[in-house]
Amino acid sequence: MTEQIIKPDLNFINDVINSGGESLKKCFQCATCSVVCNVTPDDKPFPRKEMLHAQWGLKDKLLSNPDIWLCHQCSDCTASCPRGAKPGEVLGAIRKLSLQHYSSPKFLAKMAGNVKYLLLLFAAPVLILLTYLGITGKLDFANVPKDPVKGIVFSKLIPTTFFIDPVFMIAALFAAVVFARGIMRYWNDMSRNAGTKGGNIIGAAVSAITEILTHRRFNKCEVTKGRSISHILVFYSFAGLAITTTWALIYLYGPVVIKFLGMEPLQWLLGGSPYPLTDPMKILGNASAAGLALGILLVIFNRIKNSAKAGIGSYYDWLFIGIVFFVTVTGILSEVFRLMDIAGLAYPTYIAHLSFVLFLFAYAPFSKMAHMVYRATAMVFAKQAGRE
């Protein structure tokens, strides 16, 4: 029998406990969690082995383990645990630490997971916007001109083409680079530690994407059955808003491109906002915003309703939920106040909305929003490696 030298990392054990896995040491390895889990593979099922590895401080075995992401935190294991060890919460803490490990710069990842840095993180997008308003003399909203026909036009407060788009593109590019570097490191570690049978990666990716689009695994959850509907609403509402944003960019920059190419102008390229409420792009955007509002309210309701069995969740969970909630509320209210022509409410609400959206974009690789990227990667790897 081959000897193995186990080197527990006591600091990692404490990190798991401090990141939302306070109940870790209650586990006495009865395997109830793996038995009741409906999404775990039959071979080497989770989360029992992850609980053992966490108790022993086997950091390397956990952070590069695809199974921590195959877990969808249904909380069936947490509700059935006879010791109250809350395996779902522990695996959530491990996923948070995995993101901190693979994301860079690491100080941002650690700050995103600690409540004491919340105001500092939020101050960055707020200061960027307020600095521009201060330089242009628009902190006094009386200095913001209105359009004689359209009334309040937010681009007269903060120009889209010369400020908002460049700032948000820089934030999106930063997030994309951080994601790419982290995913490459994670994939390499999974390949080295877990091994792969060299399956068809394209087929694995198609299968994983199909599963994500249908949210099939969420339907296997017993304790938190309602999560499937709320997650689908949030997921597809985000997709709808992404399409809306792309559509708006085509409206905005299309006339410039057409003119540059020397072509005849197209009537459906409307130019700058605001756009009529009857426009298809506007209908899609408003419908998506309504769907996102309903979805995130259902997420909050389900978490509170199932808190006794599944746990209330950590600060890390609620930070993402809160940001999405405020992005949605401020976005809807800024449009309502604009249509009501109340500048004193419309402008500050719009600034708040931009601040929350910029927060969401810039810190995406370090927040729970990164789950969709890392979980999708783990699902592709598991399917390619024959893990499932």
Phi, psi and omega in degrees: 000130183287131179280142177235131177265117180264127181242090181298140176255098184296327178296322180293321177302315179295324179297318179298315181297317183283347183262009178123359180257045185302334185269007186309313188285356176283341183293131176238027169060048177276343178076009177302322183300314181290328180293318185276347183289127181268353183249355182282146175294156179290327181273123181050062185293155173255164008258012184302311184294328178292324177296319179295313180298322179292320179296328179272354180072032181274076186302313184296326180288336185266312188295329180259014184272120179296337184295334180294337178262337175292333173296129179255014180049051176295333180075012173298322180293318181296318181292331185265350184296122182288347182253356182069034182281346177051064180302325179299319178291323180295315179295328175297320177294321180293321177298320178300316180291328177294319176298317179297325181291319187266345180270152176216146000290141187295331183295328177290322178297319179289323179294323181294338181261007183235123185299332184290347178258004185301310182297323179294317179296318182287334181296328183300303179296325180296315181294324178301314182288317181292328178297316178298314181297323179293318181295321183272000177073024183254011172296332170272107187296344178294340181274358181270116182288149175258152175282132182299337181257312186272346182077234180290125176234114187297334180290345175279340174278307177226112184296136182290308188289325187261353180222300186299308183299314178298317181297315182289328178292322176296316179297317180294320178295318177301313180298318182296319179294316179297316178300312183300314180295317181295316181293322178297317179294319181296315179299316180297319179292321177297318180296320182286319186269324183262336181081162179214146178273003178069039180287182181284107185290328179293315177298321178296319180294317179298316179297318180294317180296319178300318180294321179294316182295328180268347183055039187298322183292325180299331180290347179274350180290142180257308184292321184243057183300326183294346182298330182301311181295314182295319179293321178297317179299313181295315183299308184285335175291319174300318178299317179297321179290327176294318177296318179300317180297316178297318178300316180296323177296323177294317176301315188287312186263349180303311180301324179294316180294316180300317179294320179297323181279354179073028182260165178291138180296144179260133187297329185279353175275103193276351182080219185285160178280171001281153183256157180299145180295340181273354179291140181305322178297319180291322178298315179298317181296315180292322177295320179293321178296319178295319178296320179293320178298314179295317181297315183287330175293322177293322176301312180297314181299314181296322179295317180291317182297321184262010186299325182295323182267320188258350184092150183280343182096163183266173174304321181301318178295312186287337176297311180296316179300316181296318180296315178298320179300312183287329173301315182293310184296313181292327178295315180293315182293325180296323177290318180300313181294327177294315180294329178279353179061040177255090186298322182298339176256323184296313185294309179295327178293321178294319177297318177298319179298313179299323180296316179293320180294318179295322175301314181297317181293305189295323185258013181306317182292345184251353183256182180291348175298334180291345181304319183297328181281311182289322178294318178299319179297315180296323179294318178298314180299315182297320180289320180293323183276358182074022181294328183262000000 
